[in-house]
Structure formats: C-alpha cells, structure tokens
Amino acid sequence: MKQLIINGDDLGICEATNLAIAEAFRHGVLTSTSLMANGPAFEHAVREVVRANPSLGVGLHLCLTSGLCVAPAERVSLLVDKQGRFRRGFLSLCLLAVSRPARALSQIETEFDAQFRRVKAAGVSIDHVDSHRHVHMIPPIFRIASTLARRHGCSAIRMSHEPLPPLRQLVWPGRAGPLMQNLPKKIVLSTLARWNRGHAFGLAVPSRAFGILDSGNMNRNALERIFGCVQHGATEIIVHPGNPNPNVAATVDGGDRVFLESVNRQAELSALVDSIVAEAVNRNELSLVRHSDLRSEIPELHGGDGATYCLAAGRRRNRLL
C-alpha cells in the first residue's frame, strides 16, 4: 500500500496560514498539520482549525528559530535575546550544541518540553513531531525531540530525508532555481537522517519526506511529479499553504515574514484544492492518511527502504509502513 501524508507546516504562525490549512483539509488533499506552540496565532489555530476539524491530524512543530520562547526566557538564555525572541538559526544551533552541549541541550529540552505542554494544555492531541526549519534533525536535538515525543505519547516523528529524483525531473522546466537553493539543505538533512534513525525507536517514521527540494514552491506540477515517485510504504509531503496579504506579527523572524508574504503560499493552497491534484492521487493509487493511522497497518518486514522503527517489548523492530 502507498500511504501518503500531506502535512501543512506552520499552523499558528498567522491567521492567514491557519485559514489556508483549514481550507486545504476541508476541500483538498491535505491530511495533517503541525502546530507551532509559540505561534502568534496559536489560539486562533486551536479554535478555528484544530477543534473545528477533529479528523485533521495534528503534530507539534517544534521551534527554536522564530518568534518568542514558551519557557521563561531566563531559563533558555542561550537561545533567546532579552525580549525572549529566538536569536539563532540552524547552523548557530549546531555550533551551540557542540560547543556548550550540557547547558545548551538542557535549555533546548526545557523549551521543547514547554512547547509540548502548551499544546497539550490547549486540549490538542499530538500525533507526530517535526520542527521549524528542520532543527530537530540536528543529532543531539533529535535525541531530545524523540525522547520527549515518547514521553508525551506521540506516535511518530518526521525524518527529513528526501530521495534524489530521477534525472529527468532535475531538469524540469522552472525547477532549476529552487533546486540550486535547496539541494545543499537536502544533502545535509539526508546525511543527518542516517545518523538519527537509531534514535527513533518507539516512533513511526515515514521513510521519505518530499517537499525539501521544492520547499517554498510546492505547486500543482510539484505535487503531481511527487505523486509519481511515491513508493509502497509511508511517505510524507511537506507543504506551506497560505493566503494573500497575511497579517504577520512583529515577533516573527524576517525570513519567515518574506516566506509568508510570497505569492507561492497561495499557489500551494490552490494546488492542494485542485481537482486535478485529487485525480492524480487516485490515478497513482495513493492512500491519504495521518501519522496516527500508520501503526495499525504495519506488517512485519526485515529491512527495506520503507522501514520505520517501532518499540515493542523494549526492543527495536523494523516495520514496513
């Protein structure tokens, strides 16, 4: 079976994104979303999206790079400025985790745990974990994220690994720009994925995560192209739908602001609700699911690219999703 999760990231970052995710779920092929505990539109997201759509899969979008911290700022001072705003990017977090591991990782765990607790306190059931700008893929941080996911009862975690597409797709018209920008990120994340898999036991892990090479440009052509690459097992597609003229809070990182204001956010929403895209799902015999659906349909398998890790009687087992 070809199981496909289509996940809308950044729920809670602004109301325009919240409404786009709700529309893509109600009228399109979106099956899942990831909620930012520190998002300026967090309450709106819980009220208008999560509670209003109980069959939508909801995960936690861990964040260390944009917005305000959830934990008290004095407890995470290596991560934030005096106003409590996150002040580091992916590379800076990598260096911090290496140069000051004990104190830095303790503060990251404190912040992550606060984010889990805020979402759960809002009555949201979290079925998976991923992160803003893939920071959970940094190996020491991945170990924290996976440990907290198990502690808080989550069933799955994102492994940010996208396979290289066939050569003919690398020269697809209009794709050169996004590829040149995102290929280094894809290589780094796939390398980190190999290091992190051993720490994912107890969690379902879709073995492929598309939407990294085409991040920011997941239009109809990109979705149809990816559908044709989906193999048996579980696959996740990462999308970022949005609406025009978002009212973005001042606390949001400048890079996120540019991203949210791009016309590509509307293009991604349009693609997700396009009937041609829905027909392509059926044509490629894809089963649209949520992360919480994966465990009930995982037969035994020894090895294979579709393997994920699930905990059973305290030991690691390979399973096919």
C-alpha positions as semicolon CSV with decimal commas, in nm:
position;residue;x (nm);y (nm);z (nm)
1;M;0,000;0,000;0,000
2;K;0,119;0,351;-0,085
3;Q;0,036;0,557;0,224
4;L;0,067;0,933;0,182
5;I;0,057;1,204;0,448
6;I;0,025;1,559;0,315
7;N;0,124;1,787;0,603
8;G;0,077;2,164;0,623
9;D;0,354;2,314;0,835
10;D;0,344;2,636;1,042
11;L;-0,010;2,620;1,179
12;G;-0,035;2,906;1,427
13;I;0,222;3,136;1,269
14;C;-0,051;3,371;1,141
15;E;-0,426;3,360;1,082
16;A;-0,384;3,354;0,703
17;T;-0,185;3,031;0,728
18;N;-0,439;2,885;0,970
19;L;-0,729;2,951;0,735
20;A;-0,537;2,814;0,436
21;I;-0,461;2,489;0,619
22;A;-0,826;2,452;0,719
23;E;-0,938;2,507;0,358
24;A;-0,680;2,264;0,220
25;F;-0,808;1,998;0,459
26;R;-1,180;2,059;0,412
27;H;-1,174;2,100;0,036
28;G;-0,850;1,938;-0,074
29;V;-0,597;1,663;-0,019
30;L;-0,427;1,787;0,300
31;T;-0,447;1,527;0,578
32;S;-0,227;1,665;0,855
33;T;-0,074;1,978;1,001
34;S;0,195;2,084;1,251
35;L;0,108;2,337;1,520
36;M;0,361;2,596;1,645
37;A;0,323;2,625;2,022
38;N;0,487;2,969;2,009
39;G;0,293;3,090;1,706
40;P;0,136;3,437;1,739
41;A;-0,192;3,291;1,609
42;F;-0,181;2,981;1,831
43;E;-0,520;3,037;1,999
44;H;-0,685;3,108;1,662
45;A;-0,534;2,786;1,523
46;V;-0,665;2,576;1,812
47;R;-1,013;2,730;1,796
48;E;-1,068;2,766;1,421
49;V;-0,866;2,477;1,281
50;V;-0,797;2,201;1,534
51;R;-1,127;2,198;1,724
52;A;-1,329;2,269;1,411
53;N;-1,171;1,977;1,222
54;P;-1,141;1,681;1,463
55;S;-1,030;1,435;1,193
56;L;-0,732;1,651;1,091
57;G;-0,401;1,502;1,206
58;V;-0,216;1,746;1,431
59;G;0,152;1,738;1,524
60;L;0,385;1,968;1,716
61;H;0,604;2,196;1,505
62;L;0,894;2,246;1,744
63;C;1,056;2,587;1,704
64;L;1,391;2,736;1,808
65;T;1,447;2,991;1,533
66;S;1,147;3,226;1,510
67;G;0,917;3,409;1,749
68;L;0,910;3,409;2,128
69;C;1,009;3,126;2,359
70;V;0,739;2,942;2,554
71;A;0,957;2,863;2,856
72;P;1,061;3,154;3,083
73;A;1,331;3,348;2,898
74;E;1,575;3,330;3,189
75;R;1,570;2,950;3,168
76;V;1,665;2,946;2,798
77;S;1,903;3,241;2,781
78;L;2,138;3,071;2,534
79;L;1,856;3,054;2,281
80;V;1,686;3,394;2,308
81;D;1,758;3,764;2,343
82;K;1,650;3,978;2,639
83;Q;1,298;4,008;2,496
84;G;1,263;3,629;2,473
85;R;1,292;3,617;2,093
86;F;1,479;3,327;1,940
87;R;1,809;3,455;1,804
88;R;1,973;3,153;1,639
89;G;1,948;2,975;1,305
90;F;2,017;2,613;1,209
91;L;2,396;2,646;1,187
92;S;2,417;2,851;1,503
93;L;2,223;2,583;1,690
94;C;2,458;2,316;1,554
95;L;2,758;2,508;1,688
96;L;2,588;2,572;2,019
97;A;2,505;2,204;2,066
98;V;2,871;2,116;2,005
99;S;3,043;2,399;2,192
100;R;2,826;2,409;2,504
101;P;2,646;2,074;2,497
102;A;2,538;2,025;2,857
103;R;2,390;2,371;2,917
104;A;2,260;2,420;2,564
105;L;2,086;2,085;2,539
106;S;1,936;2,128;2,884
107;Q;1,784;2,459;2,776
108;I;1,659;2,313;2,447
109;E;1,490;2,032;2,638
110;T;1,332;2,288;2,871
111;E;1,194;2,487;2,577
112;F;1,073;2,181;2,385
113;D;0,900;2,043;2,694
114;A;0,726;2,378;2,745
115;Q;0,605;2,368;2,385
116;F;0,468;2,016;2,429
117;R;0,292;2,119;2,749
118;R;0,135;2,430;2,598
119;V;-0,018;2,234;2,312
120;K;-0,143;1,959;2,540
121;A;-0,285;2,214;2,786
122;A;-0,495;2,351;2,499
123;G;-0,655;2,007;2,466
124;V;-0,475;1,916;2,144
125;S;-0,382;1,552;2,090
126;I;-0,038;1,544;1,925
127;D;0,016;1,256;1,682
128;H;0,362;1,345;1,549
129;V;0,659;1,576;1,592
130;D;0,857;1,781;1,340
131;S;1,021;2,123;1,353
132;H;1,053;2,467;1,205
133;R;1,347;2,475;0,961
134;H;1,418;2,109;1,047
135;V;1,614;2,197;1,363
136;H;1,508;1,868;1,525
137;M;1,733;1,689;1,273
138;I;2,050;1,814;1,448
139;P;2,151;1,484;1,615
140;P;2,173;1,593;1,980
141;I;1,848;1,785;1,936
142;F;1,684;1,489;1,759
143;R;1,753;1,273;2,064
144;I;1,575;1,528;2,282
145;A;1,281;1,559;2,043
146;S;1,233;1,183;2,010
147;T;1,262;1,126;2,386
148;L;1,003;1,395;2,459
149;A;0,777;1,264;2,183
150;R;0,767;0,924;2,350
151;R;0,724;1,081;2,695
152;H;0,428;1,287;2,579
153;G;0,258;0,999;2,396
154;C;0,327;1,093;2,034
155;S;0,332;0,809;1,782
156;A;0,554;0,948;1,503
157;I;0,839;1,182;1,416
158;R;0,949;1,335;1,088
159;M;1,272;1,209;0,935
160;S;1,368;1,486;0,692
161;H;1,503;1,265;0,415
162;E;1,402;1,324;0,054
163;P;1,544;1,087;-0,208
164;L;1,701;1,237;-0,515
165;P;1,450;1,242;-0,803
166;P;1,511;1,079;-1,141
167;L;1,750;1,273;-1,362
168;R;1,472;1,378;-1,598
169;Q;1,299;1,559;-1,310
170;L;1,611;1,752;-1,216
171;V;1,585;1,944;-1,542
172;W;1,209;2,003;-1,513
173;P;1,118;2,349;-1,654
174;G;1,121;2,615;-1,386
175;R;1,277;2,390;-1,125
176;A;1,641;2,496;-1,151
177;G;1,609;2,791;-0,909
178;P;1,452;2,602;-0,616
179;L;1,688;2,308;-0,672
180;M;2,001;2,523;-0,658
181;Q;1,877;2,682;-0,337
182;N;1,752;2,367;-0,164
183;L;1,989;2,091;-0,278
184;P;2,256;2,167;-0,012
185;K;1,984;2,159;0,256
186;K;1,855;1,826;0,122
187;I;2,206;1,673;0,131
188;V;2,267;1,788;0,489
189;L;1,927;1,667;0,612
190;S;1,958;1,326;0,442
191;T;2,301;1,280;0,600
192;L;2,163;1,369;0,942
193;A;1,871;1,131;0,886
194;R;2,111;0,838;0,859
195;W;2,265;0,935;1,193
196;N;1,929;0,986;1,362
197;R;1,741;0,671;1,266
198;G;1,883;0,470;1,554
199;H;1,723;0,714;1,800
200;A;1,373;0,692;1,652
201;F;1,279;0,359;1,811
202;G;0,932;0,364;1,960
203;L;0,810;0,602;1,691
204;A;0,663;0,556;1,345
205;V;0,886;0,725;1,087
206;P;0,773;0,779;0,728
207;S;1,089;0,693;0,539
208;R;1,058;0,969;0,278
209;A;0,972;1,336;0,324
210;F;0,916;1,523;-0,002
211;G;0,895;1,900;-0,012
212;I;1,256;1,979;0,081
213;L;1,399;2,014;-0,270
214;D;1,093;2,215;-0,379
215;S;1,041;2,391;-0,046
216;G;0,852;2,713;-0,096
217;N;0,734;2,610;-0,442
218;M;0,506;2,308;-0,391
219;N;0,265;2,394;-0,671
220;R;0,044;2,162;-0,875
221;N;0,328;2,047;-1,101
222;A;0,546;1,964;-0,800
223;L;0,269;1,764;-0,631
224;E;0,186;1,565;-0,943
225;R;0,554;1,495;-1,002
226;I;0,599;1,371;-0,645
227;F;0,287;1,153;-0,657
228;G;0,451;0,957;-0,937
229;C;0,756;0,891;-0,715
230;V;0,567;0,761;-0,412
231;Q;0,657;0,400;-0,334
232;H;0,495;0,136;-0,117
233;G;0,523;0,226;0,247
234;A;0,466;0,562;0,416
235;T;0,560;0,893;0,257
236;E;0,515;1,248;0,385
237;I;0,481;1,557;0,166
238;I;0,557;1,889;0,336
239;V;0,357;2,190;0,217
240;H;0,314;2,552;0,326
241;P;-0,024;2,684;0,205
242;G;-0,121;3,041;0,276
243;N;-0,339;3,335;0,176
244;P;-0,256;3,676;0,028
245;N;-0,162;3,971;0,248
246;P;-0,105;3,787;0,577
247;N;-0,102;3,998;0,891
248;V;0,228;3,872;1,033
249;A;0,319;3,959;1,393
250;A;0,632;4,164;1,456
251;T;0,781;3,881;1,663
252;V;0,803;3,652;1,358
253;D;1,151;3,618;1,206
254;G;1,218;3,832;0,899
255;G;1,288;3,532;0,678
256;D;0,956;3,379;0,777
257;R;0,782;3,707;0,700
258;V;0,918;3,710;0,343
259;F;0,819;3,344;0,304
260;L;0,463;3,403;0,429
261;E;0,414;3,705;0,203
262;S;0,523;3,518;-0,111
263;V;0,262;3,455;-0,381
264;N;0,377;3,093;-0,370
265;R;0,177;3,041;-0,049
266;Q;-0,146;3,100;-0,243
267;A;-0,018;2,879;-0,526
268;E;0,035;2,593;-0,282
269;L;-0,316;2,634;-0,142
270;S;-0,461;2,641;-0,492
271;A;-0,276;2,320;-0,577
272;L;-0,399;2,140;-0,266
273;V;-0,765;2,211;-0,350
274;D;-0,728;2,150;-0,725
275;S;-0,946;1,870;-0,861
276;I;-0,664;1,768;-1,098
277;V;-0,442;1,704;-0,795
278;A;-0,716;1,498;-0,631
279;E;-0,748;1,294;-0,951
280;A;-0,370;1,240;-0,951
281;V;-0,395;1,093;-0,600
282;N;-0,644;0,836;-0,726
283;R;-0,457;0,772;-1,050
284;N;-0,140;0,687;-0,857
285;E;-0,336;0,466;-0,614
286;L;-0,232;0,664;-0,309
287;S;-0,398;0,618;0,029
288;L;-0,422;0,952;0,210
289;V;-0,358;0,905;0,583
290;R;-0,246;1,079;0,901
291;H;0,051;0,990;1,119
292;S;-0,185;0,835;1,372
293;D;-0,309;0,590;1,106
294;L;0,031;0,434;1,042
295;R;0,071;0,194;1,331
296;S;-0,247;-0,004;1,268
297;E;-0,133;-0,111;0,922
298;I;0,235;-0,200;0,966
299;P;0,312;-0,562;0,877
300;E;0,642;-0,721;0,971
301;L;0,938;-0,664;0,742
302;H;1,309;-0,720;0,787
303;G;1,495;-0,432;0,623
304;G;1,387;-0,236;0,318
305;D;1,363;0,130;0,233
306;G;1,015;0,158;0,379
307;A;1,131;0,058;0,726
308;T;1,043;0,258;1,032
309;Y;1,113;0,194;1,394
310;C;0,851;0,094;1,648
311;L;0,906;-0,006;2,008
312;A;0,782;-0,347;2,116
313;A;0,882;-0,511;2,443
314;G;1,171;-0,266;2,476
315;R;1,349;-0,362;2,155
316;R;1,382;-0,203;1,812
317;R;1,190;-0,365;1,530
318;N;1,189;-0,287;1,161
319;R;0,843;-0,245;1,019
320;L;0,703;-0,154;0,683
321;L;0,452;0,127;0,688
